[in-house]
Amino acid sequence: MKRAIFLEEKPLEEALAGYWEFLQLLGALDPGPAETIPVETSCGRVTAAPVFAAVSHPHFHAAAMDGYAVEARRTFGATEQRPRRLRVGAEVFPVDTGDMLPEGCDAVIMVEDTHVATPGEIEITAAVFPYQNVRVIGEDVVATEMLLPANHLIRPVDVGALLAGGVETVPVYPQPRVAVIPTGTEVVPAGTRLQPGDIVDFNSPMVAAMVREWGGIPVRYQIVPDDFAA
């Protein structure tokens, strides 16, 4: 039986160029029509179009510190020498980090910068300026801004940004399906009782794992034995 013997090496660049040209002719490089999936399951997929925020985040003025919400002008002039007392529930309002500011308030006095003067009053020794200690509307995300461009590999942090921007679904390319075909009469599946000359098939599971890691769907085939007559 005549053996095929290859004595010439093809440069890597030339081999890759030929491979990509072949894939192009087959249409294998066409990503196919986009599909829309939930953002929660989109990590590792590739965006098929730019994605824009539907809402701002935060969508209200929020306290950035624990303390008291206040209209900043009420604090002007307060010093250690001339502290100012403010009525709780009328001029200042207790807030925790993340709370929406009550209507009419535009700043937060940190709780560490206050002390209780009477059961219904706090005392401050320094003024705050408008929007001090406040997360303003759109500080993280502004409605209509582009969150992700097209052809972007979605990361865990992107999932958070999309959801914060009010995006619930995202257009992505289909996952490429990659055939993995182990060959060789000497190759046997893992777990087989080895005979002299046998080689465990470790390559196809490894390649399949790489395909999954890169966002594809591996399709593993049965081991194909050698056919010297082919």
C-alpha positions in Angstrom: 0.0 0.0 0.0 1.4 3.3 -1.0 1.9 5.8 1.8 1.4 9.5 1.4 4.6 11.2 2.5 4.8 15.0 2.9 8.3 16.4 2.8 7.6 20.1 2.3 6.5 22.4 5.1 4.1 25.2 4.3 4.8 28.5 6.2 2.2 29.2 8.9 1.1 32.5 7.4 0.4 30.8 4.0 -1.4 27.9 5.6 -3.6 30.3 7.7 -4.3 32.4 4.6 -5.4 29.4 2.7 -7.5 28.2 5.6 -9.4 31.5 6.0 -9.9 31.7 2.2 -11.4 28.2 2.2 -13.7 29.2 5.1 -14.8 32.3 3.3 -15.7 30.3 0.2 -17.8 28.0 2.3 -19.6 30.9 3.9 -18.4 29.7 7.3 -17.3 33.2 8.3 -20.8 34.7 7.8 -22.1 35.2 11.4 -25.7 34.7 10.3 -28.8 36.6 11.3 -28.8 38.2 14.8 -30.9 36.8 17.6 -32.3 38.6 20.6 -31.6 37.1 24.0 -32.1 38.1 27.7 -29.3 40.3 29.1 -29.0 37.9 32.0 -27.8 35.1 29.8 -25.7 37.2 27.4 -22.3 36.9 29.0 -19.8 35.6 26.5 -21.9 36.4 23.4 -21.1 39.1 20.8 -23.3 42.1 20.2 -24.7 42.3 16.7 -25.6 46.0 16.9 -24.9 48.9 19.2 -26.9 48.9 22.5 -28.3 52.1 24.0 -29.5 52.9 27.5 -33.3 53.0 27.9 -33.2 54.9 31.2 -30.7 56.9 33.3 -29.1 55.4 36.3 -29.8 56.5 38.9 -33.1 57.8 37.6 -33.5 60.0 40.7 -31.2 62.1 42.9 -29.9 59.6 45.5 -28.1 60.0 48.8 -24.4 59.0 48.4 -24.0 58.8 52.2 -25.9 58.0 55.3 -27.0 61.2 57.0 -29.6 63.9 56.6 -31.0 65.3 53.3 -31.3 69.1 53.3 -31.7 72.1 51.1 -28.1 73.2 51.0 -28.9 76.9 51.5 -30.2 76.1 55.0 -26.7 75.2 56.0 -24.9 78.3 54.8 -23.0 80.1 57.5 -22.7 77.2 59.8 -19.2 77.0 61.5 -17.7 75.4 64.6 -17.9 78.8 66.3 -21.5 79.3 65.1 -23.1 75.9 64.7 -26.6 75.8 63.2 -29.5 73.7 64.5 -31.9 72.2 62.0 -35.3 70.5 62.7 -35.5 66.8 61.9 -38.5 66.1 59.7 -39.0 69.8 58.7 -35.6 71.1 57.6 -33.5 67.9 57.5 -34.6 64.3 56.8 -32.8 61.1 57.7 -31.6 59.1 54.7 -29.5 56.0 54.1 -27.1 55.6 51.1 -29.1 55.0 48.0 -32.3 56.6 49.2 -34.1 59.1 47.0 -33.8 62.7 48.2 -37.0 64.1 49.6 -38.6 66.9 47.5 -36.9 70.2 48.0 -33.6 68.7 49.2 -30.4 69.0 47.1 -27.6 67.8 49.4 -26.8 65.3 52.2 -25.1 66.1 55.5 -23.0 63.0 56.5 -24.2 61.6 59.8 -20.6 61.9 61.1 -20.8 65.6 60.7 -23.9 66.0 62.9 -24.8 65.5 66.5 -28.2 65.4 68.3 -28.9 68.8 69.9 -32.4 68.0 71.2 -34.8 65.1 70.5 -36.1 66.9 67.4 -33.0 68.8 66.3 -29.5 68.2 65.0 -26.6 70.5 65.1 -24.1 71.1 62.2 -20.7 72.9 62.3 -20.1 73.2 58.5 -22.2 74.0 55.5 -22.8 71.7 52.5 -23.0 72.9 48.9 -25.7 71.9 46.4 -25.5 68.2 45.4 -22.7 67.5 47.9 -22.9 63.8 48.9 -25.5 63.2 46.2 -25.6 60.8 43.2 -27.3 62.9 40.6 -29.6 61.5 37.9 -27.5 59.8 35.2 -24.3 59.7 37.2 -23.6 56.2 36.0 -25.7 55.9 32.9 -27.5 58.6 30.8 -30.6 57.5 28.9 -29.8 57.1 25.1 -26.1 56.8 25.6 -24.4 53.9 23.9 -23.5 51.2 26.4 -21.9 48.7 24.1 -20.8 48.9 20.4 -21.4 46.2 17.8 -19.1 43.3 17.7 -18.4 43.5 21.5 -17.8 40.4 23.6 -20.2 40.8 26.5 -18.5 40.6 29.9 -20.0 40.2 33.4 -19.6 44.0 34.0 -21.4 44.7 30.8 -24.4 42.7 32.0 -24.6 45.0 35.0 -24.3 48.1 32.9 -27.0 47.0 30.5 -29.5 46.2 33.3 -28.7 49.4 35.1 -29.5 51.2 31.8 -32.9 49.5 31.6 -31.9 47.1 28.8 -33.6 43.7 29.2 -32.7 42.1 25.9 -29.7 42.4 23.6 -29.1 41.5 19.9 -26.2 39.0 19.5 -24.7 36.9 16.7 -25.5 33.1 16.8 -22.8 31.1 18.5 -20.6 29.4 15.9 -20.8 25.6 15.7 -17.4 24.0 15.4 -17.0 20.3 14.4 -14.3 18.5 16.3 -13.2 15.2 14.6 -10.6 13.0 16.2 -8.8 10.8 13.7 -6.5 7.8 14.0 -6.9 4.0 14.4 -4.7 4.2 17.5 -6.9 6.8 19.2 -9.4 5.5 21.8 -11.9 7.2 24.0 -10.9 8.2 27.5 -11.8 5.5 30.0 -11.0 2.7 27.6 -8.8 -0.1 28.9 -5.6 0.7 27.0 -3.9 -1.9 24.8 -0.3 -1.6 23.5 -0.2 1.2 20.9 -3.4 2.9 22.0 -3.5 6.6 22.6 -6.2 8.2 24.7 -8.2 10.9 22.9 -7.4 13.9 24.9 -7.2 16.4 22.0 -10.8 16.5 21.0 -12.1 17.2 24.5 -9.5 19.9 24.9 -10.4 21.5 21.6 -14.1 21.3 22.5 -13.4 23.1 25.8 -11.4 25.8 23.9 -14.4 26.3 21.6 -16.8 26.7 24.5 -14.3 29.1 26.2 -14.3 31.2 23.0 -18.1 31.3 22.8 -18.7 28.6 20.3 -20.7 25.4 20.4 -18.4 22.3 19.9 -19.8 19.3 18.0 -17.6 16.3 18.8 -17.7 13.4 16.4 -16.8 9.8 16.9 -13.1 8.8 16.3 -12.5 8.2 12.6 -10.0 5.3 12.0 -7.3 5.5 9.4 -8.2 4.6 5.8 -5.0 4.2 3.9 -6.9 3.4 0.7 -8.7 6.8 0.7 
